[in-house]
Amino acid sequence: MNTDNFRALSVRAGGAVDAEALVILDSVARSDGGERRGSIERWCRDGSVLVAGTPAGLVGYCVVEYTFFEQGFVTMLMVAEPARGHGAGERLLRAAAASCRTAKLFTSTNLSNHPMQRLLQRVGWRPVGMVHGLDEGDPEVFYLRTLPSTESAE
Protein backbone atom coordinates (compact mmCIF):
# COMPACT_ATOMS: atom_id res chain seq x y z
CA MET A 1 0.00 0.00 0.00
CA ASN A 2 1.26 3.44 -0.93
CA THR A 3 1.90 5.36 2.32
CA ASP A 4 1.07 8.65 0.55
CA ASN A 5 -2.57 7.51 0.46
CA PHE A 6 -2.76 7.64 4.26
CA ARG A 7 -2.26 11.40 4.29
CA ALA A 8 -5.80 11.61 2.88
CA LEU A 9 -7.28 9.04 5.28
CA SER A 10 -10.91 9.84 6.10
CA VAL A 11 -13.57 8.30 8.31
CA ARG A 12 -17.28 8.32 7.52
CA ALA A 13 -20.46 6.44 8.32
CA GLY A 14 -20.67 3.21 6.39
CA GLY A 15 -23.69 1.75 4.68
CA ALA A 16 -24.94 -1.25 2.74
CA VAL A 17 -22.91 -0.23 -0.31
CA ASP A 18 -19.70 -0.77 1.71
CA ALA A 19 -20.39 -4.35 2.81
CA GLU A 20 -18.56 -6.15 0.00
CA ALA A 21 -15.43 -3.99 0.34
CA LEU A 22 -15.40 -4.64 4.11
CA VAL A 23 -15.68 -8.39 3.56
CA ILE A 24 -12.69 -8.23 1.21
CA LEU A 25 -10.49 -6.29 3.65
CA ASP A 26 -11.51 -8.39 6.70
CA SER A 27 -9.13 -11.36 7.05
CA VAL A 28 -11.66 -13.32 9.16
CA ALA A 29 -14.53 -12.74 6.72
CA ARG A 30 -12.41 -14.12 3.89
CA SER A 31 -11.90 -17.42 5.72
CA ASP A 32 -14.71 -18.21 8.19
CA GLY A 33 -17.31 -19.67 5.86
CA GLY A 34 -19.64 -16.66 5.80
CA GLU A 35 -20.38 -15.95 9.47
CA ARG A 36 -18.46 -12.64 9.55
CA ARG A 37 -19.89 -11.70 6.12
CA GLY A 38 -23.38 -11.97 7.59
CA SER A 39 -22.37 -9.78 10.54
CA ILE A 40 -20.80 -7.18 8.26
CA GLU A 41 -23.92 -7.04 6.09
CA ARG A 42 -26.13 -6.63 9.20
CA TRP A 43 -23.86 -3.94 10.71
CA CYS A 44 -23.89 -2.02 7.43
CA ARG A 45 -27.67 -2.36 7.07
CA ASP A 46 -28.20 -1.24 10.70
CA GLY A 47 -26.00 1.85 10.36
CA SER A 48 -23.55 0.68 13.04
CA VAL A 49 -20.41 0.96 10.90
CA LEU A 50 -17.78 3.64 10.53
CA VAL A 51 -15.37 3.13 7.65
CA ALA A 52 -11.86 4.44 7.07
CA GLY A 53 -10.72 5.03 3.54
CA THR A 54 -7.99 6.45 1.39
CA PRO A 55 -8.16 7.50 -2.25
CA ALA A 56 -7.28 3.86 -3.05
CA GLY A 57 -10.30 2.47 -1.19
CA LEU A 58 -11.51 1.31 2.21
CA VAL A 59 -8.83 0.19 4.67
CA GLY A 60 -10.77 -0.47 7.88
CA TYR A 61 -14.00 -0.35 9.80
CA CYS A 62 -15.38 -0.03 13.30
CA VAL A 63 -18.75 -1.14 14.66
CA VAL A 64 -20.49 0.61 17.57
CA GLU A 65 -23.56 -1.02 19.11
CA TYR A 66 -25.62 -0.30 22.22
CA THR A 67 -26.41 -3.81 23.44
CA PHE A 68 -23.85 -3.94 26.29
CA PHE A 69 -25.94 -2.84 29.30
CA GLU A 70 -27.32 -0.10 27.01
CA GLN A 71 -23.87 1.48 26.77
CA GLY A 72 -21.84 2.03 23.63
CA PHE A 73 -19.65 -0.94 22.74
CA VAL A 74 -17.08 -1.19 19.96
CA THR A 75 -18.02 -4.65 18.76
CA MET A 76 -15.43 -4.75 16.01
CA LEU A 77 -12.37 -2.85 14.89
CA MET A 78 -10.71 -4.21 11.78
CA VAL A 79 -7.94 -2.66 9.72
CA ALA A 80 -6.65 -4.43 6.63
CA GLU A 81 -3.30 -6.02 7.34
CA PRO A 82 -1.32 -3.91 4.82
CA ALA A 83 -2.87 -0.72 6.25
CA ARG A 84 -2.02 -1.33 9.89
CA GLY A 85 0.27 1.14 11.60
CA HIS A 86 -0.85 4.14 9.53
CA GLY A 87 -3.44 5.63 11.89
CA ALA A 88 -6.67 4.08 10.61
CA GLY A 89 -7.43 2.24 13.87
CA GLU A 90 -6.78 5.36 15.92
CA ARG A 91 -8.98 7.50 13.67
CA LEU A 92 -11.78 4.93 13.78
CA LEU A 93 -11.69 4.70 17.59
CA ARG A 94 -11.72 8.50 17.90
CA ALA A 95 -14.68 8.70 15.51
CA ALA A 96 -16.48 5.99 17.49
CA ALA A 97 -16.01 8.01 20.69
CA ALA A 98 -17.17 11.20 18.99
CA SER A 99 -20.32 9.54 17.67
CA CYS A 100 -21.17 7.57 20.82
CA ARG A 101 -24.65 8.27 22.22
CA THR A 102 -23.77 7.25 25.80
CA ALA A 103 -21.35 8.60 28.39
CA LYS A 104 -19.41 5.35 28.43
CA LEU A 105 -17.94 3.44 25.52
CA PHE A 106 -16.61 -0.07 26.08
CA THR A 107 -14.70 -2.59 24.03
CA SER A 108 -12.73 -5.75 24.62
CA THR A 109 -9.82 -7.66 23.17
CA ASN A 110 -8.00 -10.86 23.91
CA LEU A 111 -5.20 -10.70 26.47
CA SER A 112 -2.87 -11.96 23.74
CA ASN A 113 -3.70 -9.03 21.40
CA HIS A 114 -0.95 -6.66 22.49
CA PRO A 115 -1.17 -4.33 19.45
CA MET A 116 -4.86 -3.64 20.17
CA GLN A 117 -4.16 -3.09 23.87
CA ARG A 118 -1.42 -0.56 23.03
CA LEU A 119 -3.73 1.22 20.58
CA LEU A 120 -6.56 1.47 23.10
CA GLN A 121 -4.32 2.86 25.82
CA ARG A 122 -2.68 5.31 23.39
CA VAL A 123 -6.08 6.84 22.55
CA GLY A 124 -7.36 7.17 26.10
CA TRP A 125 -9.05 3.87 26.97
CA ARG A 126 -8.36 2.13 30.28
CA PRO A 127 -8.66 -1.53 31.23
CA VAL A 128 -11.62 -2.21 33.54
CA GLY A 129 -11.91 -5.97 33.83
CA MET A 130 -11.27 -9.42 32.47
CA VAL A 131 -13.53 -12.33 31.54
CA HIS A 132 -12.30 -15.89 31.33
CA GLY A 133 -13.96 -18.61 29.30
CA LEU A 134 -14.82 -16.87 26.03
CA ASP A 135 -11.69 -18.06 24.19
CA GLU A 136 -10.11 -20.97 26.00
CA GLY A 137 -6.74 -19.96 27.45
CA ASP A 138 -6.95 -16.37 26.21
CA PRO A 139 -9.03 -14.14 28.54
CA GLU A 140 -10.92 -11.12 27.22
CA VAL A 141 -9.78 -7.75 28.60
CA PHE A 142 -12.48 -5.07 28.73
CA TYR A 143 -11.67 -1.38 28.20
CA LEU A 144 -13.62 1.79 28.92
CA ARG A 145 -13.52 5.22 27.37
CA THR A 146 -15.42 7.72 29.53
CA LEU A 147 -16.76 10.51 27.36
CA PRO A 148 -17.41 14.13 28.30
CA SER A 149 -21.12 14.88 28.20
CA THR A 150 -20.67 17.27 25.28
CA GLU A 151 -18.82 14.62 23.28
CA SER A 152 -21.44 11.90 23.90
CA ALA A 153 -24.39 14.19 23.15
CA GLU A 154 -23.58 14.51 19.45
ROSE-4610 file (N, C-alpha, C; in Angstrom, 1 decimal, always signed):
// ROSE-4610
residu = [M/M/M/N/N/N/T/T/T/D/D/D/N/N/N/F/F/F/R/R/R/A/A/A/L/L/L/S/S/S/V/V/V/R/R/R/A/A/A/G/G/G/G/G/G/A/A/A/V/V/V/D/D/D/A/A/A/E/E/E/A/A/A/L/L/L/V/V/V/I/I/I/L/L/L/D/D/D/S/S/S/V/V/V/A/A/A/R/R/R/S/S/S/D/D/D/G/G/G/G/G/G/E/E/E/R/R/R/R/R/R/G/G/G/S/S/S/I/I/I/E/E/E/R/R/R/W/W/W/C/C/C/R/R/R/D/D/D/G/G/G/S/S/S/V/V/V/L/L/L/V/V/V/A/A/A/G/G/G/T/T/T/P/P/P/A/A/A/G/G/G/L/L/L/V/V/V/G/G/G/Y/Y/Y/C/C/C/V/V/V/V/V/V/E/E/E/Y/Y/Y/T/T/T/F/F/F/F/F/F/E/E/E/Q/Q/Q/G/G/G/F/F/F/V/V/V/T/T/T/M/M/M/L/L/L/M/M/M/V/V/V/A/A/A/E/E/E/P/P/P/A/A/A/R/R/R/G/G/G/H/H/H/G/G/G/A/A/A/G/G/G/E/E/E/R/R/R/L/L/L/L/L/L/R/R/R/A/A/A/A/A/A/A/A/A/A/A/A/S/S/S/C/C/C/R/R/R/T/T/T/A/A/A/K/K/K/L/L/L/F/F/F/T/T/T/S/S/S/T/T/T/N/N/N/L/L/L/S/S/S/N/N/N/H/H/H/P/P/P/M/M/M/Q/Q/Q/R/R/R/L/L/L/L/L/L/Q/Q/Q/R/R/R/V/V/V/G/G/G/W/W/W/R/R/R/P/P/P/V/V/V/G/G/G/M/M/M/V/V/V/H/H/H/G/G/G/L/L/L/D/D/D/E/E/E/G/G/G/D/D/D/P/P/P/E/E/E/V/V/V/F/F/F/Y/Y/Y/L/L/L/R/R/R/T/T/T/L/L/L/P/P/P/S/S/S/T/T/T/E/E/E/S/S/S/A/A/A/E/E/E]
num = [1/1/1/2/2/2/3/3/3/4/4/4/5/5/5/6/6/6/7/7/7/8/8/8/9/9/9/10/10/10/11/11/11/12/12/12/13/13/13/14/14/14/15/15/15/16/16/16/17/17/17/18/18/18/19/19/19/20/20/20/21/21/21/22/22/22/23/23/23/24/24/24/25/25/25/26/26/26/27/27/27/28/28/28/29/29/29/30/30/30/31/31/31/32/32/32/33/33/33/34/34/34/35/35/35/36/36/36/37/37/37/38/38/38/39/39/39/40/40/40/41/41/41/42/42/42/43/43/43/44/44/44/45/45/45/46/46/46/47/47/47/48/48/48/49/49/49/50/50/50/51/51/51/52/52/52/53/53/53/54/54/54/55/55/55/56/56/56/57/57/57/58/58/58/59/59/59/60/60/60/61/61/61/62/62/62/63/63/63/64/64/64/65/65/65/66/66/66/67/67/67/68/68/68/69/69/69/70/70/70/71/71/71/72/72/72/73/73/73/74/74/74/75/75/75/76/76/76/77/77/77/78/78/78/79/79/79/80/80/80/81/81/81/82/82/82/83/83/83/84/84/84/85/85/85/86/86/86/87/87/87/88/88/88/89/89/89/90/90/90/91/91/91/92/92/92/93/93/93/94/94/94/95/95/95/96/96/96/97/97/97/98/98/98/99/99/99/100/100/100/101/101/101/102/102/102/103/103/103/104/104/104/105/105/105/106/106/106/107/107/107/108/108/108/109/109/109/110/110/110/111/111/111/112/112/112/113/113/113/114/114/114/115/115/115/116/116/116/117/117/117/118/118/118/119/119/119/120/120/120/121/121/121/122/122/122/123/123/123/124/124/124/125/125/125/126/126/126/127/127/127/128/128/128/129/129/129/130/130/130/131/131/131/132/132/132/133/133/133/134/134/134/135/135/135/136/136/136/137/137/137/138/138/138/139/139/139/140/140/140/141/141/141/142/142/142/143/143/143/144/144/144/145/145/145/146/146/146/147/147/147/148/148/148/149/149/149/150/150/150/151/151/151/152/152/152/153/153/153/154/154/154]
x = [+0.8/+0.0/+0.9/+0.5/+1.3/+1.0/+2.1/+1.9/+1.4/+1.6/+1.1/-0.5/-1.1/-2.6/-3.1/-2.3/-2.8/-2.8/-2.2/-2.3/-3.7/-4.4/-5.8/-6.8/-6.4/-7.3/-8.5/-9.7/-10.9/-11.8/-12.6/-13.6/-15.0/-15.9/-17.3/-18.2/-19.5/-20.5/-20.5/-20.6/-20.7/-22.1/-22.3/-23.7/-23.6/-24.8/-24.9/-24.0/-23.8/-22.9/-21.5/-21.1/-19.7/-19.5/-20.5/-20.4/-19.4/-19.5/-18.6/-17.1/-16.8/-15.4/-14.9/-15.8/-15.4/-15.1/-15.9/-15.7/-14.3/-14.0/-12.7/-11.5/-11.6/-10.5/-10.4/-11.5/-11.5/-10.9/-9.8/-9.1/-10.0/-10.8/-11.7/-12.8/-13.4/-14.5/-14.1/-12.9/-12.4/-12.2/-12.3/-11.9/-12.8/-13.9/-14.7/-16.0/-16.1/-17.3/-18.6/-18.5/-19.6/-20.2/-19.8/-20.4/-20.1/-18.8/-18.5/-19.1/-19.2/-19.9/-21.3/-22.0/-23.4/-23.4/-22.4/-22.4/-22.1/-21.1/-20.8/-22.0/-22.7/-23.9/-25.0/-25.2/-26.1/-25.7/-24.4/-23.9/-24.0/-23.7/-23.9/-25.4/-26.2/-27.7/-28.2/-27.7/-28.2/-27.6/-26.6/-26.0/-25.0/-24.5/-23.6/-22.1/-21.8/-20.4/-19.8/-18.6/-17.8/-16.7/-16.4/-15.4/-14.2/-13.0/-11.9/-11.4/-11.1/-10.7/-9.6/-9.0/-8.0/-8.5/-7.8/-8.2/-8.1/-7.4/-7.3/-8.4/-9.2/-10.3/-10.4/-11.3/-11.5/-10.4/-9.9/-8.8/-9.2/-10.4/-10.8/-12.2/-12.7/-14.0/-14.1/-15.1/-15.4/-16.9/-17.3/-18.8/-19.1/-20.0/-20.5/-21.9/-22.2/-23.6/-23.9/-25.1/-25.6/-26.3/-25.8/-26.4/-25.7/-24.6/-23.8/-24.3/-25.3/-25.9/-26.4/-26.8/-27.3/-26.2/-25.0/-23.9/-23.3/-22.5/-21.8/-20.8/-20.6/-19.6/-19.1/-17.7/-17.1/-17.0/-17.9/-18.0/-16.9/-16.4/-15.4/-14.6/-13.3/-12.4/-11.5/-11.5/-10.7/-10.0/-8.7/-7.9/-7.2/-7.3/-6.7/-5.2/-4.7/-3.3/-2.3/-2.3/-1.3/-1.5/-2.6/-2.9/-2.6/-2.2/-2.0/-0.8/-0.9/+0.3/+0.3/-0.8/-0.8/-1.9/-2.5/-3.4/-4.9/-5.3/-6.7/-7.4/-6.8/-7.4/-7.7/-6.7/-6.8/-7.9/-7.9/-9.0/-10.4/-10.5/-11.8/-12.2/-11.3/-11.7/-12.1/-11.4/-11.7/-13.1/-13.4/-14.7/-15.8/-15.5/-16.5/-16.8/-15.8/-16.0/-16.8/-16.5/-17.2/-18.6/-18.9/-20.3/-21.1/-20.5/-21.2/-22.3/-23.5/-24.7/-24.7/-23.8/-23.8/-22.5/-22.5/-21.3/-20.2/-20.4/-19.4/-19.4/-18.2/-17.9/-17.0/-17.4/-16.6/-16.1/-15.1/-14.7/-13.9/-13.5/-12.7/-11.8/-10.8/-9.8/-9.2/-8.7/-8.0/-6.7/-6.4/-5.2/-4.0/-4.0/-2.9/-2.7/-3.7/-3.7/-3.0/-1.7/-1.0/-1.0/-1.0/-1.2/-2.5/-3.6/-4.9/-4.8/-4.2/-4.2/-3.3/-2.2/-1.4/-2.2/-2.9/-3.7/-4.8/-5.5/-6.6/-6.0/-4.9/-4.3/-3.8/-3.2/-2.7/-3.8/-5.0/-6.1/-7.0/-6.6/-7.4/-8.3/-8.2/-9.0/-8.3/-9.0/-8.4/-9.0/-8.1/-8.7/-9.5/-10.7/-11.6/-12.0/-11.5/-11.9/-11.5/-11.7/-11.3/-12.3/-12.6/-13.5/-12.8/-12.9/-12.3/-13.4/-13.0/-14.0/-14.5/-14.3/-14.8/-14.0/-12.7/-11.7/-10.8/-10.8/-10.1/-8.6/-8.2/-6.7/-6.3/-7.3/-6.9/-8.1/-8.0/-9.0/-9.3/-10.5/-10.9/-10.7/-10.0/-9.8/-10.7/-11.5/-12.5/-11.9/-12.2/-11.7/-12.8/-12.6/-13.6/-13.0/-13.8/-13.5/-14.7/-14.4/-15.4/-15.4/-16.6/-16.8/-17.3/-16.8/-17.4/-18.8/-19.7/-21.1/-21.3/-20.5/-20.7/-20.3/-19.3/-18.8/-19.8/-20.5/-21.4/-22.8/-23.1/-24.4/-24.6/-23.5/-23.6/-24.4]
y = [-1.2/+0.0/+1.2/+2.2/+3.4/+4.3/+4.6/+5.4/+6.8/+7.3/+8.7/+8.7/+7.6/+7.5/+7.8/+7.5/+7.6/+9.1/+10.0/+11.4/+11.9/+11.2/+11.6/+10.7/+10.0/+9.0/+9.8/+9.2/+9.8/+8.8/+9.2/+8.3/+8.8/+7.9/+8.3/+7.2/+7.5/+6.4/+5.5/+4.2/+3.2/+2.8/+2.2/+1.7/+0.4/+0.0/-1.3/-1.3/-0.2/-0.2/-0.6/-0.5/-0.8/-2.2/-3.0/-4.3/-5.2/-5.3/-6.2/-5.7/-4.5/-4.0/-4.3/-4.3/-4.6/-6.1/-6.9/-8.4/-8.7/-8.0/-8.2/-7.8/-6.7/-6.3/-7.0/-7.7/-8.4/-9.8/-10.1/-11.4/-12.5/-12.3/-13.3/-13.6/-12.6/-12.7/-13.5/-13.4/-14.1/-15.6/-16.0/-17.4/-18.1/-17.5/-18.2/-18.9/-19.0/-19.7/-18.8/-17.5/-16.7/-16.0/-16.5/-15.9/-14.5/-14.1/-12.6/-11.8/-12.4/-11.7/-11.3/-12.2/-12.0/-10.9/-10.9/-9.8/-8.4/-8.4/-7.2/-6.6/-7.5/-7.0/-6.5/-7.1/-6.6/-5.3/-5.2/-3.9/-2.8/-3.1/-2.0/-1.6/-2.6/-2.4/-1.6/-1.9/-1.2/+0.1/+0.5/+1.9/+1.9/+0.8/+0.7/+0.8/+1.0/+1.0/+2.3/+2.5/+3.6/+3.0/+3.7/+3.1/+4.1/+3.6/+4.4/+4.1/+5.2/+5.0/+6.0/+5.6/+6.5/+6.6/+7.4/+7.5/+6.1/+5.2/+3.9/+2.9/+3.3/+2.5/+2.3/+1.5/+1.3/+0.5/+0.9/+0.2/-0.3/+0.0/-0.5/-0.1/-0.7/-0.4/-0.6/+0.0/+0.0/-0.1/-1.0/-1.1/-0.7/+0.2/+0.6/+0.2/-0.6/-1.0/-0.6/-0.7/-0.3/-1.4/-2.6/-3.8/-4.3/-3.6/-3.9/-3.1/-3.6/-2.8/-1.4/-1.3/-0.1/+1.0/+0.6/+1.5/+1.2/+2.2/+2.0/+0.9/+0.1/-0.9/-1.1/-1.0/-1.2/-2.7/-3.2/-4.6/-5.2/-4.3/-4.8/-3.6/-3.8/-2.8/-3.7/-3.4/-4.2/-3.2/-3.4/-2.7/-3.7/-3.5/-4.4/-4.6/-5.8/-6.0/-5.1/-4.8/-3.9/-2.5/-2.1/-0.7/-0.5/-1.5/-1.3/-0.5/+0.3/+1.1/+2.5/+2.8/+4.1/+5.1/+4.7/+5.6/+5.3/+4.3/+4.1/+3.6/+2.7/+2.2/+3.4/+4.2/+5.4/+6.3/+6.6/+7.5/+6.9/+5.6/+4.9/+4.9/+4.7/+4.7/+6.1/+7.1/+8.5/+8.9/+8.4/+8.7/+8.0/+6.7/+6.0/+6.7/+7.2/+8.0/+9.3/+10.0/+11.2/+11.0/+9.8/+9.5/+8.8/+8.4/+7.6/+8.3/+7.7/+8.3/+8.1/+7.4/+7.2/+7.8/+8.0/+8.6/+7.6/+6.4/+5.3/+4.5/+4.3/+3.4/+2.3/+1.1/-0.1/-0.8/-1.6/-2.6/-3.7/-4.7/-5.7/-6.3/-7.0/-7.7/-8.8/-9.8/-10.9/-10.4/-11.0/-10.7/-10.8/-11.7/-12.0/-10.9/-10.0/-9.0/-7.7/-7.8/-6.7/-5.4/-5.5/-4.3/-3.6/-4.3/-3.6/-3.0/-3.7/-3.1/-1.8/-1.8/-0.6/+0.6/+0.2/+1.2/+1.8/+1.0/+1.5/+2.4/+2.0/+2.9/+4.2/+4.1/+5.3/+6.3/+5.9/+6.8/+7.1/+6.7/+7.2/+6.2/+4.9/+3.9/+3.3/+2.8/+2.1/+0.8/-0.2/-1.5/-1.5/-2.2/-2.2/-3.6/-4.6/-6.0/-7.0/-8.3/-9.4/-10.5/-11.2/-12.3/-13.6/-14.6/-15.9/-16.8/-17.6/-18.6/-18.3/-17.1/-16.9/-17.6/-17.3/-18.1/-18.8/-20.1/-21.0/-20.6/-20.3/-20.0/-18.6/-17.7/-16.4/-15.4/-15.0/-14.1/-12.9/-12.4/-11.1/-10.0/-8.9/-7.8/-6.7/-6.1/-5.1/-3.7/-2.8/-1.4/-0.4/+0.7/+1.8/+3.1/+3.8/+5.2/+6.1/+6.8/+7.7/+9.0/+9.4/+10.5/+11.7/+12.9/+14.1/+14.2/+14.8/+14.9/+15.6/+16.6/+17.3/+16.4/+15.5/+14.6/+13.5/+13.0/+11.9/+12.4/+13.7/+14.2/+14.4/+14.3/+14.5/+13.5]
z = [+0.0/+0.0/+0.0/-0.8/-0.9/+0.3/+1.1/+2.3/+2.1/+0.9/+0.6/+0.7/+0.4/+0.5/+1.9/+2.9/+4.3/+4.7/+4.0/+4.3/+4.1/+3.2/+2.9/+3.5/+4.6/+5.3/+5.8/+5.6/+6.1/+6.7/+7.6/+8.3/+8.1/+7.8/+7.5/+8.0/+8.0/+8.3/+7.1/+7.4/+6.4/+6.1/+5.0/+4.7/+3.9/+3.4/+2.7/+1.5/+0.9/-0.3/+0.0/+1.3/+1.7/+2.1/+2.2/+2.8/+2.1/+0.8/+0.0/+0.2/+0.1/+0.3/+1.7/+2.7/+4.1/+4.2/+3.6/+3.6/+3.0/+1.9/+1.2/+2.1/+2.8/+3.7/+5.0/+5.4/+6.7/+6.6/+7.2/+7.0/+7.6/+8.6/+9.2/+8.2/+7.6/+6.7/+5.5/+5.1/+3.9/+4.2/+5.4/+5.7/+6.7/+7.2/+8.2/+7.7/+6.4/+5.9/+5.8/+6.0/+5.8/+7.1/+8.2/+9.5/+9.6/+9.4/+9.5/+8.4/+7.2/+6.1/+6.5/+7.1/+7.6/+8.6/+9.5/+10.5/+9.9/+8.9/+8.3/+7.5/+6.8/+6.1/+7.0/+8.2/+9.2/+9.8/+10.2/+10.7/+9.7/+8.5/+7.4/+7.3/+7.2/+7.1/+8.3/+9.5/+10.7/+10.9/+10.2/+10.4/+11.5/+11.9/+13.0/+12.7/+11.4/+10.9/+10.6/+11.0/+10.5/+9.7/+8.5/+7.6/+7.5/+7.3/+7.1/+5.6/+4.9/+3.5/+3.1/+2.1/+1.4/+0.0/-0.8/-2.3/-3.0/-2.4/-3.1/-2.6/-1.6/-1.2/+0.3/+0.8/+2.2/+2.8/+4.0/+4.7/+6.1/+6.6/+7.9/+8.2/+9.3/+9.8/+11.3/+11.9/+13.3/+13.5/+14.4/+14.7/+16.1/+16.2/+17.6/+17.7/+18.8/+19.1/+20.5/+20.9/+22.2/+22.9/+22.8/+23.4/+24.7/+25.1/+26.3/+27.4/+28.2/+29.3/+28.9/+27.6/+27.0/+26.9/+27.0/+26.8/+25.4/+24.9/+23.6/+23.8/+22.7/+22.7/+21.3/+21.2/+20.0/+19.8/+19.0/+18.8/+17.9/+17.0/+16.0/+15.6/+15.5/+14.9/+14.0/+12.7/+11.8/+10.8/+10.7/+9.7/+8.9/+7.5/+6.6/+7.0/+6.9/+7.3/+6.7/+5.4/+4.8/+5.3/+5.8/+6.2/+7.7/+8.5/+9.9/+10.2/+11.2/+11.6/+10.9/+10.2/+9.5/+10.1/+11.2/+11.9/+11.7/+10.9/+10.6/+11.9/+12.6/+13.9/+14.9/+15.0/+15.9/+15.5/+14.2/+13.7/+13.8/+13.6/+13.8/+15.2/+16.2/+17.6/+18.0/+17.6/+17.9/+17.3/+16.1/+15.5/+16.3/+16.7/+17.5/+18.8/+19.5/+20.7/+20.4/+19.3/+19.0/+18.6/+18.1/+17.7/+18.7/+19.8/+20.8/+21.5/+21.7/+22.2/+23.7/+24.4/+25.8/+26.4/+27.7/+28.4/+28.5/+28.3/+28.4/+27.1/+26.7/+25.5/+25.9/+25.7/+26.1/+24.8/+25.0/+24.0/+24.8/+24.0/+24.6/+23.6/+24.0/+23.2/+24.0/+23.2/+23.9/+24.6/+25.7/+26.5/+25.6/+24.6/+23.7/+22.7/+22.5/+21.4/+21.9/+22.0/+22.5/+21.6/+20.3/+19.4/+19.7/+19.9/+20.2/+21.6/+22.5/+23.9/+23.9/+23.1/+23.0/+22.3/+21.3/+20.6/+21.5/+22.2/+23.1/+24.2/+24.8/+25.8/+25.2/+24.0/+23.4/+23.1/+22.9/+22.5/+23.7/+24.9/+26.1/+26.7/+26.3/+27.0/+28.2/+29.1/+30.3/+30.5/+30.9/+31.2/+32.5/+32.4/+33.5/+34.0/+33.4/+33.8/+32.8/+33.3/+32.5/+32.6/+31.5/+31.5/+31.0/+31.8/+31.3/+30.7/+29.8/+29.3/+27.9/+27.4/+26.0/+25.0/+25.0/+24.2/+25.1/+25.1/+26.0/+26.0/+27.3/+27.4/+27.1/+26.6/+26.2/+26.7/+28.0/+28.5/+27.7/+27.9/+27.2/+28.2/+27.8/+28.6/+28.1/+29.1/+28.7/+29.0/+28.1/+28.2/+28.2/+28.8/+28.9/+28.5/+27.7/+27.4/+27.9/+29.0/+29.5/+28.7/+28.3/+27.4/+28.1/+27.8/+28.3/+27.8/+28.6/+28.2/+26.9/+26.6/+25.3/+24.1/+24.3/+23.3/+23.0/+24.1/+23.9/+23.5/+23.5/+23.2/+21.6/+20.9/+19.4/+18.8]
